[in-house]
Amino acid sequence: MKQDYRHALVFGLERGLLNLPSDADRWAMFNAVPLPHAPSGLISALVCEQPFRPLFQELQKAGYQVEPVLADRLQDGYGAVIVCAGRDRRVNEFNIVRAWNWCKTGGSVIIAGDKTSGISSLRKWAARFGNIADSFSKFHAMVFTVVKRGSEDIELPMLERSADGYEMAEGMFSADGPDTGSSMLANHFSDRISGRVADLGAGWGFLSVELLRRSGRIASLSLFEADWHALEAAKRNLKTATCDLEFHWCDVTSEFRKTPYDWVVMNPPFHTGRAADPELGKRFIAVAASTLPAGGKLLMVANRNLPYEQTLDAMFRGYEILETGNGFKVIEARK
Ligand SMILES: C[S@@+](CC[C@H](N)C(=O)[O-])C[C@H]1O[C@@H](n2cnc3c(N)ncnc32)[C@H](O)[C@@H]1O
């Protein structure tokens, strides 16, 4: 395993470099990840929040107490809240403010992140709340602590947004409004799409809403999405839908249960963390192929340079590129 902020955090905790609360305190961890060789006692003292299903499952397997969203800020406050910085700056700021509000006076907000996640500028930003204590760099990462002063809450930054009549939020895919590739795909939706339909990696529901807008022949629509917040937004965006709806918070690559859909639509993910990972898109194609019965159709969009043709060739009876443009390709495949 590459050494990163997780190792730096454990290093700081073990060496006493961080201003730790007493044993009796409860701790929380936002955007939690399993820690390598975590100090004994830490896992049982921690309550974790992780809305991304694959990481949620990793935490569960490693024995952590974890919820997709923590609702309980504790009457007396947490002794410490660890914030793992992710790739979205506004979400990091949101989590730091929430950690501050959830800490008891004198408690520690401990922030850890890789240098590539903009942790240095986050440290400057966090200095507005109080003195930065216990700051160190290690393993291409930085860890620092802000000690909570006073008992007043700080107003949380707004993450929710709306665009073109849809609801979404910072941190989700296409948080500024419909994605160009997804919009291209939606232009191929019509009444010919009918019956039972699955939307894999549904995000905040753009493709599903467009399907229902452009086809009156959909009997049921099942949305599968790993990001808890995006799926909650999809529920809001589909609140007026009249067909049967199912929402599954799941990792499509590991938890999908085969069902005979008539159609699958998707704009599959192709990033794991920050790194491009076309294998992820290929796994989505394999799941679509495995769930569609003979004659079932897959309609998808992908970045033009992603190498999905071989996988489609191997797993479908045939496929056609319906459109290319703006760096994307829209593909229809038949099982
Ligand atoms: C390219 S986005 C498409 C979102 C939406 N369908 C649209 O067109 O706007 C891919 C989506 O897949 C989700 N995703 C990533 N990995 C996943 C996984 N393993 N299982 C399920 N969904 C996943 C992401 O959270 C993201 O919302």
The ligand as an SDF file (V2000), in Angstrom:
LIG
                    3D

 27 29  0  0  0  0  0  0  0  0999 V2000
  -20.1240    9.6220  -14.7980 C   0  0  0  0  0  0  0  0  0  0  0  0
  -21.1730    9.6670  -13.3750 S   0  0  0  0  0  0  0  0  0  0  0  0
  -22.8160    9.5940  -14.1110 C   0  0  0  0  0  0  0  0  0  0  0  0
  -23.8980   10.1090  -13.1960 C   0  0  0  0  0  0  0  0  0  0  0  0
  -25.2870   10.2340  -13.8490 C   0  0  0  0  0  0  0  0  0  0  0  0
  -25.7200    8.9740  -14.3980 N   0  0  0  0  0  0  0  0  0  0  0  0
  -25.2660   11.2740  -14.9360 C   0  0  0  0  0  0  0  0  0  0  0  0
  -25.2780   10.8900  -16.1080 O   0  0  0  0  0  0  0  0  0  0  0  0
  -25.2320   12.4790  -14.6160 O   0  0  0  0  0  0  0  0  0  0  0  0
  -20.9340    8.0640  -12.6880 C   0  0  0  0  0  0  0  0  0  0  0  0
  -21.6390    7.8230  -11.3540 C   0  0  0  0  0  0  0  0  0  0  0  0
  -21.2740    6.5180  -10.8970 O   0  0  0  0  0  0  0  0  0  0  0  0
  -21.1630    6.5570   -9.4810 C   0  0  0  0  0  0  0  0  0  0  0  0
  -20.2790    5.4420   -9.0770 N   0  0  0  0  0  0  0  0  0  0  0  0
  -18.9260    5.4080   -9.0110 C   0  0  0  0  0  0  0  0  0  0  0  0
  -18.5080    4.2000   -8.6250 N   0  0  0  0  0  0  0  0  0  0  0  0
  -19.6120    3.4480   -8.4200 C   0  0  0  0  0  0  0  0  0  0  0  0
  -19.8400    2.1130   -8.0080 C   0  0  0  0  0  0  0  0  0  0  0  0
  -18.8040    1.2990   -7.7360 N   0  0  0  0  0  0  0  0  0  0  0  0
  -21.1110    1.6660   -7.9080 N   0  0  0  0  0  0  0  0  0  0  0  0
  -22.1520    2.4930   -8.1860 C   0  0  0  0  0  0  0  0  0  0  0  0
  -22.0250    3.7700   -8.5910 N   0  0  0  0  0  0  0  0  0  0  0  0
  -20.7600    4.2440   -8.7060 C   0  0  0  0  0  0  0  0  0  0  0  0
  -20.5730    7.9250   -9.1950 C   0  0  0  0  0  0  0  0  0  0  0  0
  -20.8360    8.3170   -7.8600 O   0  0  0  0  0  0  0  0  0  0  0  0
  -21.2870    8.7800  -10.2390 C   0  0  0  0  0  0  0  0  0  0  0  0
  -22.4680    9.3450   -9.7190 O   0  0  0  0  0  0  0  0  0  0  0  0
  1  2  1  0
  2  3  1  0
  2 10  1  0
  3  4  1  0
  4  5  1  0
  5  6  1  0
  5  7  1  0
  7  8  2  0
  7  9  1  0
 10 11  1  0
 11 12  1  0
 11 26  1  0
 12 13  1  0
 13 14  1  0
 13 24  1  0
 14 15  1  0
 14 23  1  0
 15 16  2  0
 16 17  1  0
 17 18  1  0
 17 23  2  0
 18 19  1  0
 18 20  2  0
 20 21  1  0
 21 22  2  0
 22 23  1  0
 24 25  1  0
 24 26  1  0
 26 27  1  0
M  CHG  2   2   1   9  -1
M  END
$$$$
